[in-house]
Amino acid sequence: MSPAKILSEQDLFRTRVICIALAIAFVFSFLGGRLWYLQVIEHEEYQSYAEGNRIRLRPEPGLRGQILDRNGQILAENRPAYHLQMVWEDAPNPLQTLKKLSKTFQWPLTELQGKSQYASRAPFRSIRLKSDLTPDQAAFLQTHSDKFPGVTVEMEAARFYPHGKTAAHVLGYVGATNKRTEELPSNQKRSRSIDGKAGLEMTLNEFLTGLDGGRQVEVDHIGRELRTIPPVIASVPGKTLQLTIDIELQKAVESAMDNQTGAVLVMQPGSGEILAMASLPAYDPNWFANGIDPNLWNQLLNDADRPLENKIVQGAYPPGSIFKLVTAYAALDQQSIDPSHEETCNGYFYVKGRSAPFKCWKSGGHGPVDLIEAIRGSCNIYFYQLAMEMGVDTLAHYAKMMMFGEKLDLGFAGEKSGLIPDSDWKKAIFNERWYPGETPSVAIGQGYVSVTPIQLANFVNLIASGGIWHPPKLLRDQAESPSQTILDQRIIAPLLQGMVAVVNDPNGGTAKVARIDGFTVAGKTGTAQIISHETRKNLTKEEKELRKYQNHAWFAGFAPAEAPEVTVLVLVEHGQGGGKAAAPVARKILEFYQEHRYGRSVASSFQDQTVPFSWQLNNAFDQP
């Protein structure tokens, strides 16, 4: 081999060695650079991954505050709820774990897989596979945790309503918050994962919501806790709420309605405190505690009787004959009449320019009646005449003075104002003037007039308290609102006499079924038409019998009439007549109240059957 060839091969070998050395240097430089990048630039991220594999944060949301009745009985509290959680990275074979869970508990595998799709979004974060396990399921999983790697059972507080449907619309219900986690306060990201969705749970959500706490724990390779790492931050529970509601009276109220739909209010006229408040039909707030079944939710939404609606504030109805008390007060205050003023009722009332007469509910009429007799017998003709003399604007003025047509701000969402029509309203809505033929309907609480049950109960409180208004209240520690004198006690007196006669007159008032021996009840019935006489005439015989075309039934009253301490308002939807449907319910409620408040009869001014009722009435209320 020539020297030149040997030199050429040596040069080639050196070139190859240099290339290999450069390649090795490049590889090690790359690995060194990558190592530097991971250790320096990406240090914090990978450190969190490492710690996430060993250290976990166990948040402890603050418990939601309890809700109590006036006597300290629990209306809403928290119960332990067990939830199945899984950390995807803790399971060597996550799919195998899901299959074991499905086979053991007969849970659909597709459902578990659907929940687990969120695992990749946040490493070492637990995902909820199943909510509200039974105690037996939770105990089994805890005992056999080694068979289900990556799975843990966490206990959280779930809202619980021990009385079920009772007072449902007062309390409301809770559900998952609509806000994103980043929008929530830093110390309430878990406590606010559940928010009030209706009733006081929603109105006083901030008051009831607690503050988050938490602890760090060290876990083993399959996610089991080994030890707690201090410090531990204690959670703070929400505040306790005490209501004016008496839960035993509330149960009696709902029982008295006997599956009828409508609304009932029981109040103290001297304080405005609400003792019972029922909107029927109701729902069970427990249905919502861990997410309501979609089929049940649709059923509630589509129910014609509106179980989700709080009819106390969200239902607007014609008040019927109870509104005659407004008409009577206006006429007395205007000095258009005095209590002895008489009108003759022959069953018909004609208005100029209108061919069809307005009718009294009593065929043939009541004959000559004064104010108290007109209230006792609920004579339409008497109040038609008063309204025609005063005009609709005067009537509207007095109704608005009594707080009809405005919200009372009891604290519930969706409260309606109702409607008190006048000439300005009709001009604004229909661009028409008010016709005299429209006024008689307003006088008896029909036509365009609509009120909410809370407005009507508030009006009855005004009469019972001698014209002094105490704002309605539901919270025991609610700051006292200053009372206001709205009505003249001297003008109220004949109204009170008429209301006592409605229930107690031996000749028979419209609510004689509400009479209670030894407990003087004063009241007024109302029968509110929901379709016109003309519409009813055009219905078939079968259609006329349908429930949806039946009149609403009202009763409003208080007792004892000599010194009122409790008012009752009853609305029975489609109950046909106030004396027939609503007054019997009111009697049951007042009997329960009398028995549990007194345990005995109290003095009544109307027990001596040998003395004419009119004399007893005048003596009881100091009327000449």
C-alpha positions in Angstrom: 0.0 0.0 0.0 1.4 3.3 -1.1 2.2 6.0 1.5 -0.3 8.3 -0.1 -3.1 5.8 0.2 -2.3 5.2 3.9 -2.4 8.9 4.6 -5.8 9.1 2.8 -7.3 6.4 4.9 -6.0 8.0 8.1 -7.5 11.3 7.1 -10.8 9.6 6.4 -10.7 7.9 9.9 -9.9 11.2 11.6 -12.8 12.8 9.7 -15.1 10.0 10.9 -13.9 10.3 14.5 -14.4 14.1 14.4 -18.0 13.7 13.0 -18.8 11.1 15.6 -17.4 13.2 18.4 -19.4 16.2 17.1 -22.5 14.1 16.9 -22.0 12.9 20.5 -21.3 16.4 21.6 -24.4 17.7 20.0 -26.6 14.9 21.5 -25.1 15.6 25.0 -25.5 19.4 24.5 -29.1 18.8 23.5 -29.8 16.6 26.5 -28.0 19.1 28.7 -30.0 21.9 27.3 -33.2 20.0 27.7 -32.3 19.1 31.2 -31.6 22.7 32.0 -34.9 23.7 30.4 -36.9 21.2 32.5 -35.1 21.9 35.7 -34.9 25.7 35.4 -37.6 26.9 33.1 -40.2 24.2 33.7 -39.2 23.7 37.3 -42.4 24.9 39.0 -44.8 23.1 36.7 -43.1 19.7 37.1 -42.6 20.3 40.8 -46.4 20.7 41.0 -46.9 17.5 39.1 -44.6 15.7 41.4 -46.2 17.1 44.5 -49.6 16.4 43.0 -48.7 12.8 42.8 -47.9 12.9 46.6 -49.7 15.9 48.1 -53.3 16.6 47.6 -55.5 19.5 48.7 -58.7 18.5 50.5 -61.0 21.5 50.5 -63.6 21.8 53.2 -66.5 24.1 52.2 -68.3 26.0 55.0 -71.6 24.4 55.9 -74.7 26.3 54.8 -76.5 28.0 57.6 -79.6 26.3 59.2 -83.1 27.7 58.8 -85.3 27.5 61.9 -88.9 28.2 62.7 -90.0 30.6 65.4 -89.7 27.9 68.1 -86.3 26.7 67.0 -87.4 23.6 65.0 -85.2 22.9 62.1 -86.6 23.6 58.6 -83.4 23.3 56.6 -80.1 21.8 57.6 -77.2 19.8 56.1 -76.9 16.0 56.0 -73.8 13.9 55.1 -73.7 12.9 51.5 -71.2 10.5 50.1 -69.7 11.0 46.6 -67.6 8.7 44.5 -64.4 10.5 43.3 -61.6 9.3 41.1 -58.1 10.6 40.3 -57.3 9.2 36.9 -53.5 9.3 37.4 -53.8 7.2 40.6 -55.2 4.2 38.7 -52.8 2.0 36.9 -55.6 0.9 34.5 -58.4 3.5 34.8 -60.7 1.7 32.4 -60.4 -1.5 34.4 -61.3 0.3 37.5 -64.4 1.7 35.8 -65.4 -1.8 34.7 -65.1 -3.1 38.2 -67.3 -0.3 39.6 -69.9 -1.0 36.9 -70.0 -4.7 37.6 -70.0 -4.4 41.4 -72.8 -1.8 41.6 -74.7 -2.3 38.4 -73.9 1.2 37.2 -73.9 1.8 33.4 -70.3 1.8 32.2 -71.1 4.4 29.6 -72.3 6.8 32.4 -69.0 6.3 34.3 -67.0 6.8 31.1 -68.9 9.9 30.3 -68.0 11.4 33.7 -64.3 10.4 33.3 -63.8 12.3 30.1 -63.0 15.4 32.1 -60.0 13.6 33.7 -57.4 14.9 31.2 -58.3 18.5 31.8 -56.6 18.8 35.2 -53.9 16.3 36.2 -54.3 14.8 39.7 -57.6 16.4 40.2 -60.5 14.3 41.3 -63.6 13.9 39.2 -67.0 12.9 40.6 -68.3 9.7 39.1 -71.3 9.3 41.3 -73.2 11.5 43.7 -75.1 10.6 46.9 -74.0 7.1 47.5 -75.9 5.0 50.0 -74.2 4.4 53.3 -73.7 0.7 52.4 -72.1 1.6 49.0 -69.8 4.1 50.7 -68.8 1.6 53.4 -68.1 -1.1 50.8 -65.9 1.1 48.8 -64.0 2.3 51.9 -63.5 -1.3 53.0 -62.3 -2.6 49.6 -60.4 0.5 48.4 -57.5 -1.6 47.3 -59.7 -3.3 44.7 -60.6 0.1 43.2 -57.3 2.0 42.7 -57.7 5.7 42.2 -61.2 5.8 43.7 -62.0 7.5 47.0 -65.3 8.3 48.8 -65.6 11.9 49.9 -68.2 13.2 52.3 -69.9 16.5 51.7 -72.8 18.3 53.2 -76.0 18.2 51.2 -79.1 20.4 51.9 -81.9 18.6 53.7 -85.4 19.7 54.4 -86.8 17.4 57.2 -90.4 18.5 56.6 -90.4 17.7 52.9 -93.0 19.7 51.0 -94.2 21.7 54.1 -93.3 25.4 53.7 -91.5 24.6 50.4 -92.2 28.0 48.8 -91.0 29.9 51.9 -87.7 28.0 52.1 -87.1 27.4 48.4 -84.3 25.1 47.2 -80.7 25.0 46.3 -78.8 23.9 43.2 -75.4 24.1 41.4 -74.2 27.7 40.9 -74.5 29.3 37.5 -71.2 31.1 38.0 -67.8 29.9 36.9 -65.3 29.0 39.6 -63.1 31.9 38.8 -66.0 34.3 39.3 -66.6 33.2 42.9 -64.9 34.8 45.9 -61.5 33.2 46.7 -62.8 32.0 50.1 -66.1 30.7 48.8 -65.1 28.7 45.7 -66.5 25.5 47.3 -69.1 26.9 49.6 -70.7 28.8 46.7 -70.7 25.7 44.4 -74.2 25.4 45.7 -76.5 28.5 45.6 -80.1 29.2 46.6 -82.4 29.0 43.5 -85.8 29.9 45.0 -87.4 31.2 48.2 -85.4 32.4 51.1 -82.6 30.1 50.1 -82.1 32.4 47.1 -83.0 35.7 48.7 -80.7 35.3 51.7 -78.0 33.2 49.9 -75.1 35.4 51.0 -76.3 35.2 54.6 -76.6 31.4 54.6 -73.3 30.7 52.7 -70.2 29.7 54.7 -66.5 30.3 54.1 -64.1 27.7 52.7 -61.4 25.9 54.7 -59.1 23.1 53.8 -56.1 20.9 54.5 -53.2 19.3 52.6 -52.8 15.5 52.8 -50.0 13.1 51.7 -51.3 10.1 49.7 -49.7 6.8 48.6 -49.4 5.6 45.0 -53.1 4.7 44.7 -54.4 7.9 46.3 -55.0 6.7 49.9 -54.4 9.3 52.6 -51.3 8.8 54.7 -51.1 12.0 56.8 -52.4 15.6 57.1 -49.8 18.3 56.5 -50.3 21.4 58.7 -51.6 24.0 58.8 -55.3 23.2 58.7 -57.6 26.1 57.8 -61.0 25.6 59.4 -64.1 26.4 57.4 -66.7 28.8 58.8 -70.4 27.9 58.6 -73.1 30.3 57.3 -75.4 32.1 59.6 -78.5 30.6 61.1 -81.8 32.0 60.0 -84.8 32.1 62.3 -88.2 32.7 60.7 -91.6 33.8 62.1 -93.2 30.7 60.7 -94.6 28.2 63.2 -94.0 24.8 61.5 -96.8 23.0 63.4 -99.3 25.7 62.3 -97.9 25.5 58.8 -98.6 21.7 58.7 -102.2 22.4 60.0 -102.7 25.0 57.3 -101.5 22.7 54.5 -103.6 19.8 55.9 -106.7 22.0 56.1 -106.5 22.6 52.3 -106.9 18.9 51.8 -105.1 18.7 48.4 -106.9 21.7 47.0 -104.8 24.2 45.1 -104.4 27.8 46.1 -102.7 29.9 48.8 -103.1 30.5 52.6 -101.6 33.1 54.9 -101.8 33.3 58.7 -100.4 36.5 60.2 -100.3 38.5 63.4 -102.0 41.9 62.6 -100.2 43.7 65.5 -96.7 42.9 64.3 -97.0 41.8 60.7 -95.3 38.5 61.5 -96.2 35.7 59.1 -97.1 32.5 61.1 -97.8 30.3 58.1 -97.6 30.7 54.4 -98.6 28.0 51.9 -98.7 27.9 48.2 -100.3 24.8 46.8 -99.5 22.4 45.2 -96.0 22.4 46.5 -92.7 20.5 45.6 -90.2 18.8 47.8 -87.0 20.9 48.1 -85.1 17.7 48.7 -85.7 16.8 45.0 -83.2 19.5 44.1 -80.5 18.9 46.7 -78.3 16.8 44.4 -79.7 17.7 41.1 -83.3 17.1 40.1 -84.2 14.3 37.7 -84.9 15.9 34.3 -88.2 14.1 33.8 -89.4 15.3 37.2 -88.3 18.8 36.4 -90.3 18.8 33.1 -93.3 17.5 35.0 -93.1 20.3 37.4 -92.7 22.9 34.7 -95.6 21.6 32.7 -98.0 21.1 35.6 -101.2 23.2 35.0 -101.5 23.9 38.8 -98.0 25.6 38.8 -96.3 23.9 41.7 -93.1 26.0 41.2 -94.9 29.3 41.5 -95.1 31.0 44.9 -98.8 32.1 44.5 -98.6 34.2 47.7 -96.6 36.8 45.8 -96.6 35.6 42.2 -100.2 34.8 41.7 -102.5 37.6 40.6 -106.3 37.0 41.0 -109.5 39.0 41.0 -110.3 39.5 44.7 -114.0 39.3 44.3 -116.3 40.5 47.1 -113.6 41.1 49.6 -112.9 44.2 47.6 -116.3 45.5 48.6 -114.7 46.5 51.9 -112.5 48.9 50.0 -115.5 50.3 48.2 -117.3 50.7 51.6 -114.4 52.4 53.3 -114.1 54.9 50.4 -117.8 55.8 50.5 -117.7 56.3 54.2 -114.5 58.4 54.1 -116.0 60.5 51.3 -119.1 60.9 53.4 -121.2 59.7 50.5 -123.0 57.5 53.0 -123.2 56.6 56.7 -123.6 53.0 58.0 -127.4 53.4 58.1 -127.6 54.3 54.4 -129.9 51.9 52.5 -130.2 50.7 49.0 -132.8 48.4 47.6 -131.5 45.3 45.8 -134.0 43.7 43.4 -131.2 41.6 41.8 -130.5 44.0 38.8 -128.5 47.2 38.3 -128.7 49.2 35.1 -126.1 51.5 33.8 -127.0 54.1 31.1 -125.7 53.1 27.7 -125.5 49.5 28.6 -128.3 47.2 27.5 -127.6 44.2 29.8 -127.9 44.8 33.5 -125.4 44.0 36.2 -126.7 41.3 38.5 -126.6 40.5 42.1 -125.5 36.9 43.0 -128.7 36.4 44.9 -131.6 35.7 42.5 -134.5 38.1 43.3 -132.2 40.4 45.3 -131.7 41.2 49.0 -134.4 43.9 49.3 -133.6 47.0 51.4 -130.2 46.7 53.0 -127.9 49.1 55.0 -124.1 48.9 54.9 -123.7 46.2 57.5 -126.4 44.1 56.0 -124.8 44.6 52.5 -121.5 43.3 53.8 -123.1 40.4 55.7 -125.1 39.3 52.6 -122.4 40.4 50.1 -125.0 42.4 48.1 -123.6 43.4 44.7 -126.2 46.1 44.0 -125.4 48.1 47.1 -121.7 48.4 46.1 -122.5 49.0 42.4 -124.4 52.1 43.5 -121.7 53.4 45.8 -119.0 53.0 43.0 -121.1 54.8 40.4 -121.5 57.8 42.7 -117.8 58.0 43.5 -116.3 57.0 40.1 -113.4 54.7 39.3 -110.6 57.2 40.0 -111.8 57.7 43.6 -112.0 53.9 44.1 -108.5 53.5 42.7 -107.2 56.2 45.0 -108.4 54.4 48.1 -107.3 51.0 46.8 -103.8 52.3 46.2 -103.8 53.9 49.7 -104.4 50.4 51.0 -101.3 49.2 49.1 -103.1 47.4 46.3 -101.3 47.7 43.0 -97.8 47.8 44.5 -95.2 45.2 45.6 -94.9 44.7 49.3 -91.3 43.5 48.9 -91.6 40.4 51.2 -88.3 39.2 49.9 -89.2 36.7 47.1 -88.3 37.0 43.5 -91.0 37.5 40.9 -93.4 39.4 43.2 -96.3 40.9 41.2 -97.9 44.3 41.7 -101.4 43.3 40.7 -103.6 45.9 39.0 -105.9 48.7 40.2 -107.4 50.3 37.1 -108.3 53.9 36.7 -109.0 56.3 33.8 -105.3 57.2 33.2 -104.3 53.5 33.1 -106.9 52.7 30.5 -105.9 55.7 28.4 -102.3 54.6 28.5 -102.9 50.9 27.8 -105.9 51.0 25.4 -105.9 54.7 24.3 -109.5 54.8 25.3 -111.5 56.7 27.9 -113.0 55.0 30.9 -116.7 54.1 30.4 -119.2 54.3 33.3 -120.3 50.8 32.5 -116.9 49.5 33.5 -117.0 50.9 37.1 -119.5 48.5 38.7 -117.2 45.5 38.1 -114.3 47.3 39.9 -116.6 47.9 43.0 -116.9 44.2 43.6 -113.3 43.2 42.8 -113.8 42.0 39.2 -113.1 43.4 35.8 -109.5 44.6 35.4 -108.8 44.4 39.2 -106.2 41.8 40.3 -104.4 41.4 43.6 -101.9 39.0 45.1 -102.8 37.0 48.3 -100.1 38.9 50.3 -101.8 42.2 49.3 -105.2 41.0 50.4 -103.9 39.6 53.7 -102.1 42.9 54.3 -105.4 44.7 53.8 -107.2 42.5 56.3 -104.4 43.2 58.8 -105.1 46.9 58.3 -108.7 46.4 59.4 -107.8 44.1 62.2 -105.2 46.4 63.6 -107.5 49.5 63.6 -105.9 51.0 60.5 -102.3 50.8 61.6 -100.0 49.1 59.1 -97.3 46.8 60.3 -95.2 45.6 57.3 -95.3 41.8 56.7 -92.2 40.1 58.0 -90.7 36.6 57.8 -87.6 37.0 59.9 -87.7 36.9 63.7 -84.7 39.3 64.1 -85.8 41.6 61.2 -85.5 45.2 62.2 -88.8 46.7 63.2 -90.2 48.9 60.5 -92.0 51.9 61.7 -95.8 51.4 61.8 -98.0 53.8 59.9 -101.6 54.8 60.5 -103.3 54.4 57.1 -107.0 54.0 57.8 -109.3 55.8 60.2 -110.4 53.5 63.0 -113.8 55.2 63.3 -114.5 54.4 59.6 -113.2 50.8 60.1 -115.7 50.1 62.9 -118.8 49.5 60.7 -116.7 47.3 58.4 -115.7 45.3 61.4 -119.3 45.0 62.4 -120.2 43.8 58.9 -117.4 41.2 59.0 -118.6 39.9 62.4 -122.1 39.6 61.0 -120.8 37.6 57.9 -119.7 34.8 60.2 -121.9 35.1 63.3 -125.3 36.5 62.4 -128.0 33.9 63.3 -129.8 35.0 60.1 -126.9 33.7 58.1 -124.0 35.5 56.6 -122.0 34.2 53.7 -119.4 32.6 56.0 -121.5 31.1 58.7 -119.6 27.9 58.4 -116.5 29.7 59.9 -118.3 30.4 63.2 -116.5 29.1 66.3 -118.2 29.0 69.6 -116.2 31.0 72.2 -113.9 32.5 69.6 -115.4 35.4 67.6 -114.4 35.3 64.0 -114.8 38.3 61.7 -114.5 37.7 58.0 -115.5 38.3 54.4 -116.0 35.8 51.6 -115.2 36.4 47.9 -116.1 34.5 44.8 -114.0 35.6 41.9 -115.2 34.9 38.4 -112.5 33.8 36.0 -114.7 33.9 32.8 -117.4 36.3 31.9 -121.1 35.5 32.0 -121.2 35.8 28.2 -118.3 33.3 27.9 -120.0 30.9 30.3 -123.2 31.0 28.2 -121.4 29.8 25.2 -119.9 26.8 26.9 -121.4 23.4 26.5 -122.9 21.6 29.5 -119.9 19.4 29.8 -117.5 22.4 29.5 -119.3 24.3 32.3 -118.4 21.4 34.7 -114.7 21.5 33.9 -112.6 22.6 36.9 -110.7 25.3 34.9 -113.9 27.3 34.4 -115.0 27.3 38.1 -114.7 30.5 40.1 -112.0 31.0 42.7 -113.0 31.0 46.3 -111.7 33.5 49.0 -112.1 34.0 52.7 -110.3 36.7 54.7 -110.8 37.1 58.4 -109.4 37.5 61.9 -110.0 36.5 65.5 -110.9 37.1 68.1 -112.8 40.1 66.7 -112.8 41.9 70.0 -109.0 42.0 70.2 -107.6 40.6 66.9 -104.4 38.6 67.2 -104.5 36.4 64.2 -105.6 36.9 60.6 -106.3 34.2 58.0 -106.5 34.5 54.2 -107.6 31.5 52.2 -107.7 31.2 48.4 -109.0 27.9 46.9 -108.5 28.0 43.2 -111.6 26.9 41.3 -113.4 26.4 44.6 -116.6 27.8 43.2 -117.6 29.9 46.2 -115.9 31.5 49.2 -118.5 30.3 51.7 -118.5 26.8 50.3 -114.8 26.2 49.8 -112.6 28.8 51.6 -114.5 29.5 54.8 -114.4 25.8 56.0 -110.6 25.8 55.5 -110.3 29.0 57.5 -112.4 27.5 60.3 -110.1 24.5 60.6 -107.0 26.7 60.8 -108.5 29.0 63.4 -109.7 26.0 65.5 -106.1 24.7 65.5 -104.8 28.1 66.5 -107.4 28.5 69.3 -106.6 25.0 70.7 -102.9 25.4 70.6 -102.8 29.1 71.6 -105.3 28.9 74.4 -106.3 25.3 75.0 -109.7 26.6 76.1 -112.5 28.9 75.0 -112.0 32.7 75.4 -114.6 35.3 76.2 -116.9 36.2 73.3 -119.4 39.0 72.9 -121.7 36.8 70.9 -122.7 33.9 73.2 -126.0 35.1 74.6 -128.6 33.8 72.2 -131.5 35.6 74.1 -130.2 39.1 73.1 -130.7 40.3 69.5 -127.6 40.0 67.4 -127.7 43.6 66.3 -127.6 44.7 69.9 -124.7 42.4 70.7 -122.9 43.8 67.6 -123.4 47.5 68.7 -122.4 46.8 72.3 -119.3 44.8 71.3 -117.9 47.7 69.2 -119.3 50.7 71.0 -121.5 51.8 68.1 -124.6 54.0 68.8 
